[in-house]
Amino acid sequence: MECPSSTGASNYSKLGTGNISGKQGGWQEGWQVRSSEKTAILDAMAGRTFFWVGTVLLASALGVLGYWAWLPDVSELGGRNPMATQYVKLFVRRTLRKGERPAVAMKWVPLERISPYLRASVLIAEDDRFYQHKGVDWHALEEAMDYNLRNRRWARGASTITQQVARNIFLSPSRSLGRKVREVLIARHMERCLGKDRILEIYLNIVEWGKGVFGAEAASQAYFHKAAADLTAEEAVSLAAALPSPYERNPALPPDERMNRLRQVYLERLEKALPRGIKLDSSAQIEDNTGPAPDGADDD
């Protein structure tokens, strides 16, 4: 079998080249068409993606702006003492539903007229990092959320004193994620507008301490028949240990073994947490060697 001649080879080459060229031209044209279609599709997809991303970002921004616009004017609490709190209203509603006449004991006193024993004891019981955080204890909140997710129920809130004030004045006692978010936002807002001592003063004057008993002065009079300024360390600890469940831990009732242990722990921590110049003596009375008691700014 003879090998193809050079002419044949040349003809084959020409034929092949021509055929290949023809096919290549068609392939190039087809590729260009498909490439244009793909580009158009990608452009359309990119446009839709940009639209939806922009929509989500805009909605998020509007949501944040809406939350901030919704935030109440907490600055007025700097000079106004709130009396009709959410828990007072709740107590009145529940009492009326029972067909009873609600009796509310609540008397506002400034922070300096509340025993430093009680101030320190409440911080120990409710928010021992009060003077360190900025309204929200993120570590405690993370632990609470983890616990709630594991148990598939809203059992812990990890609310700071600032958050409790926000809930008590502006929100409600209900438990939900939405309320918790609003509570955090208001608490942060309060920390920017009010000082720590003012927030603590509000808390101590509105916190519920039993049936119809709200605030430190009312609780001191109801349980110990004395002013909040005159509470001993043991009396202060018994009030602090009643939080946050004063109906179950009534300070007027003899404490059980668990409550006795809790009060002892609080007493031990109280002795270490008292403001400078105030000591816990054997009779559980204030011994102040430096003049007037501090206003609580260094309690923690």
C-alpha positions as CSV (number, residue, x, y, z in Angstrom):
1,M,0.0,0.0,0.0
2,E,1.5,3.2,-1.1
3,C,1.8,6.1,1.1
4,P,-0.2,9.2,0.0
5,S,1.6,11.4,-2.4
6,S,2.6,14.9,-1.3
7,T,-0.2,16.2,-3.5
8,G,-2.7,14.0,-1.7
9,A,-1.2,15.0,1.5
10,S,-1.5,18.6,0.5
11,N,-5.0,18.1,-0.7
12,Y,-5.9,16.3,2.6
13,S,-4.3,19.0,4.5
14,K,-6.2,21.6,2.5
15,L,-9.4,19.6,2.8
16,G,-8.9,19.0,6.4
17,T,-7.9,22.6,7.0
18,G,-10.9,23.8,5.1
19,N,-13.3,21.4,7.0
20,I,-11.7,22.2,10.3
21,S,-11.8,25.9,9.5
22,G,-15.4,25.6,8.6
23,K,-16.2,23.6,11.8
24,Q,-14.1,25.9,13.9
25,G,-15.9,29.0,12.6
26,G,-19.2,27.4,13.5
27,W,-18.0,26.4,16.9
28,Q,-16.6,29.9,17.6
29,E,-19.9,31.4,16.5
30,G,-21.9,29.0,18.7
31,W,-19.5,29.6,21.6
32,Q,-19.9,33.3,21.2
33,V,-23.7,32.9,21.3
34,R,-23.7,30.7,24.3
35,S,-21.1,32.9,26.0
36,S,-23.4,35.9,25.5
37,E,-26.4,34.0,26.9
38,K,-24.4,33.0,29.9
39,T,-23.2,36.5,30.4
40,A,-26.8,37.8,30.3
41,I,-27.9,35.1,32.7
42,L,-25.0,35.8,35.1
43,D,-25.8,39.5,34.8
44,A,-29.4,38.9,35.6
45,M,-28.5,36.6,38.5
46,A,-26.1,39.2,39.8
47,G,-28.7,41.8,39.6
48,R,-31.3,39.7,41.4
49,T,-28.7,38.8,44.1
50,F,-27.8,42.4,44.5
51,F,-31.4,43.3,44.8
52,W,-32.2,40.7,47.5
53,V,-29.0,41.5,49.4
54,G,-29.8,45.1,49.2
55,T,-33.4,44.4,50.3
56,V,-32.2,42.4,53.3
57,L,-29.6,45.0,54.3
58,L,-32.2,47.8,53.9
59,A,-34.7,45.8,56.0
60,S,-32.1,45.2,58.7
61,A,-31.2,48.8,58.7
62,L,-34.8,49.9,58.9
63,G,-35.3,47.3,61.7
64,V,-32.5,48.7,63.7
65,L,-33.7,52.3,63.1
66,G,-37.1,51.2,64.0
67,Y,-35.9,49.7,67.3
68,W,-33.9,52.9,68.1
69,A,-36.9,55.1,67.1
70,W,-39.1,52.9,69.4
71,L,-36.8,53.3,72.4
72,P,-38.4,55.2,75.1
73,D,-37.0,58.5,76.5
74,V,-35.2,57.1,79.5
75,S,-33.5,60.5,80.2
76,E,-36.6,61.6,82.1
77,L,-35.9,59.0,84.7
78,G,-33.0,61.2,85.8
79,G,-35.4,63.5,87.5
80,R,-38.6,61.6,87.8
81,N,-39.3,58.8,90.2
82,P,-41.5,56.1,88.5
83,M,-44.2,54.8,90.7
84,A,-46.7,52.9,88.4
85,T,-44.4,50.1,87.3
86,Q,-45.4,47.1,85.3
87,Y,-45.3,44.8,88.3
88,V,-47.4,47.1,90.4
89,K,-50.0,47.1,87.6
90,L,-49.8,43.3,87.3
91,F,-50.4,43.0,91.1
92,V,-53.4,45.3,90.9
93,R,-54.9,43.4,88.0
94,R,-54.5,40.0,89.6
95,T,-55.9,41.3,92.9
96,L,-59.0,42.8,91.2
97,R,-59.6,39.6,89.3
98,K,-59.8,37.8,92.7
99,G,-62.4,40.3,93.7
100,E,-60.1,41.8,96.3
101,R,-59.1,45.4,96.9
102,P,-55.4,45.9,96.1
103,A,-53.3,47.5,98.8
104,V,-49.9,48.7,97.5
105,A,-47.1,49.8,99.9
106,M,-44.5,51.9,98.1
107,K,-42.5,54.8,99.4
108,W,-39.6,56.4,97.5
109,V,-36.4,57.1,99.3
110,P,-33.0,58.4,97.9
111,L,-30.2,55.9,97.7
112,E,-28.3,57.4,100.6
113,R,-31.3,56.6,102.9
114,I,-31.0,52.9,102.1
115,S,-28.7,50.9,104.3
116,P,-25.4,50.1,102.6
117,Y,-25.9,46.6,103.9
118,L,-29.0,46.3,101.7
119,R,-27.3,47.9,98.7
120,A,-24.4,45.5,98.8
121,S,-26.6,42.5,99.6
122,V,-28.8,43.1,96.6
123,L,-25.8,43.5,94.3
124,I,-24.5,40.2,95.7
125,A,-27.8,38.4,95.1
126,E,-28.9,39.9,91.8
127,D,-26.0,41.4,89.9
128,D,-22.5,41.2,91.4
129,R,-20.9,42.7,88.3
130,F,-23.3,45.7,88.2
131,Y,-20.6,48.3,88.4
132,Q,-18.5,46.6,85.8
133,H,-20.9,45.9,82.9
134,K,-22.6,48.4,80.7
135,G,-26.2,47.2,81.2
136,V,-25.8,43.7,80.0
137,D,-23.8,40.8,81.4
138,W,-23.0,39.1,78.1
139,H,-21.2,36.2,79.7
140,A,-24.2,35.4,82.0
141,L,-26.6,36.0,79.1
142,E,-24.7,33.5,76.9
143,E,-24.8,30.9,79.6
144,A,-28.5,31.4,80.1
145,M,-29.3,31.1,76.4
146,D,-27.2,27.9,76.2
147,Y,-29.2,26.5,79.2
148,N,-32.5,27.5,77.6
149,L,-31.6,25.9,74.2
150,R,-30.5,22.7,75.9
151,N,-33.7,22.5,77.9
152,R,-35.9,23.8,75.0
153,R,-37.7,26.3,77.3
154,W,-37.2,29.9,78.4
155,A,-36.1,29.2,82.0
156,R,-33.3,31.6,82.6
157,G,-33.0,35.3,81.7
158,A,-29.7,36.4,83.3
159,S,-31.1,39.9,83.5
160,T,-28.9,42.5,85.1
161,I,-30.3,45.1,87.5
162,T,-30.4,47.6,84.6
163,Q,-32.4,45.1,82.5
164,Q,-34.8,44.5,85.3
165,V,-35.4,48.2,85.7
166,A,-36.0,48.4,81.9
167,R,-38.5,45.5,82.0
168,N,-40.3,46.8,85.1
169,I,-40.8,50.3,83.8
170,F,-41.1,50.0,80.0
171,L,-42.0,46.3,79.1
172,S,-43.8,43.5,80.8
173,P,-43.1,40.4,83.0
174,S,-43.7,38.1,80.0
175,R,-40.9,35.8,78.7
176,S,-40.0,35.9,75.0
177,L,-37.0,36.4,72.8
178,G,-38.5,39.6,71.4
179,R,-39.0,41.1,74.8
180,K,-35.5,40.1,75.8
181,V,-34.1,41.9,72.7
182,R,-36.0,45.1,73.6
183,E,-34.9,44.7,77.2
184,V,-31.3,44.6,76.2
185,L,-31.6,47.7,73.9
186,I,-33.3,49.7,76.6
187,A,-30.8,48.7,79.2
188,R,-27.9,49.8,77.0
189,H,-29.8,53.1,76.4
190,M,-30.3,53.6,80.1
191,E,-26.6,53.0,80.9
192,R,-25.7,55.8,78.5
193,C,-28.3,58.2,79.9
194,L,-28.3,57.5,83.6
195,G,-25.6,56.9,86.2
196,K,-25.1,53.5,87.9
197,D,-26.2,54.9,91.3
198,R,-29.4,56.3,89.8
199,I,-30.3,53.0,88.2
200,L,-29.6,51.2,91.5
201,E,-31.7,53.7,93.3
202,I,-34.6,53.1,90.9
203,Y,-34.3,49.4,91.3
204,L,-34.3,49.4,95.1
205,N,-37.4,51.6,95.1
206,I,-39.5,49.5,92.7
207,V,-38.5,45.9,93.2
208,E,-41.3,43.6,94.4
209,W,-40.7,42.3,97.9
210,G,-43.9,40.5,98.6
211,K,-47.7,40.9,98.3
212,G,-48.2,44.5,97.6
213,V,-44.8,45.4,98.9
214,F,-42.6,47.4,96.5
215,G,-39.3,49.0,97.3
216,A,-36.8,48.9,100.1
217,E,-38.5,51.3,102.4
218,A,-41.9,49.5,102.2
219,A,-40.2,46.1,102.7
220,S,-38.2,47.4,105.7
221,Q,-41.4,48.7,107.3
222,A,-43.4,45.6,106.5
223,Y,-41.0,43.0,107.7
224,F,-38.8,44.8,110.3
225,H,-40.9,47.9,111.3
226,K,-38.0,50.3,110.6
227,A,-36.7,52.6,107.9
228,A,-34.5,51.1,105.2
229,A,-31.6,53.2,106.4
230,D,-31.6,51.4,109.8
231,L,-31.5,47.8,108.5
232,T,-28.9,45.6,110.1
233,A,-26.7,43.3,108.0
234,E,-28.8,40.2,108.8
235,E,-32.0,42.0,108.0
236,A,-30.6,43.2,104.7
237,V,-29.4,39.8,103.8
238,S,-32.8,38.3,104.5
239,L,-34.4,40.8,102.1
240,A,-31.8,40.2,99.4
241,A,-32.2,36.4,99.7
242,A,-35.9,36.8,99.0
243,L,-35.2,38.0,95.5
244,P,-36.3,37.3,92.9
245,S,-39.1,35.1,94.4
246,P,-40.4,37.0,97.5
247,Y,-43.6,35.0,97.6
248,E,-41.7,31.8,97.9
249,R,-38.9,33.2,100.1
250,N,-41.0,35.5,102.4
251,P,-38.6,37.3,104.8
252,A,-41.2,37.2,107.5
253,L,-41.3,33.4,107.6
254,P,-38.7,31.3,109.4
255,P,-36.0,30.3,106.9
256,D,-35.6,26.7,106.0
257,E,-32.1,25.0,105.8
258,R,-31.5,26.1,102.3
259,M,-32.4,29.7,103.0
260,N,-30.2,29.7,106.1
261,R,-27.2,28.5,104.0
262,L,-27.9,31.1,101.4
263,R,-28.1,33.9,104.0
264,Q,-24.9,32.8,105.5
265,V,-23.1,32.9,102.1
266,Y,-24.5,36.4,101.5
267,L,-23.3,37.5,105.0
268,E,-19.8,36.3,104.3
269,R,-19.7,38.0,100.9
270,L,-21.3,41.1,102.3
271,E,-18.5,41.6,104.8
272,K,-16.1,41.6,101.9
273,A,-18.2,43.8,99.7
274,L,-19.1,46.7,102.0
275,P,-17.9,50.2,101.1
276,R,-14.7,51.4,102.5
277,G,-15.0,52.6,106.1
278,I,-18.0,50.5,107.0
279,K,-17.4,47.3,109.0
280,L,-19.6,44.4,110.0
281,D,-19.4,44.2,113.8
282,S,-20.7,41.4,116.1
283,S,-24.1,43.1,116.6
284,A,-24.6,43.5,112.9
285,Q,-24.9,47.3,113.2
286,I,-23.2,49.8,111.0
287,E,-19.9,51.0,112.4
288,D,-18.8,54.0,110.3
289,N,-15.3,55.3,111.0
290,T,-15.1,57.8,108.2
291,G,-18.2,60.0,108.6
292,P,-21.3,59.8,106.4
293,A,-21.8,56.5,104.6
294,P,-20.7,56.4,100.9
295,D,-23.5,56.6,98.3
296,G,-22.8,53.1,97.0
297,A,-20.7,54.0,94.0
298,D,-17.9,51.7,95.1
299,D,-20.1,48.9,96.5
300,D,-18.9,46.4,94.0
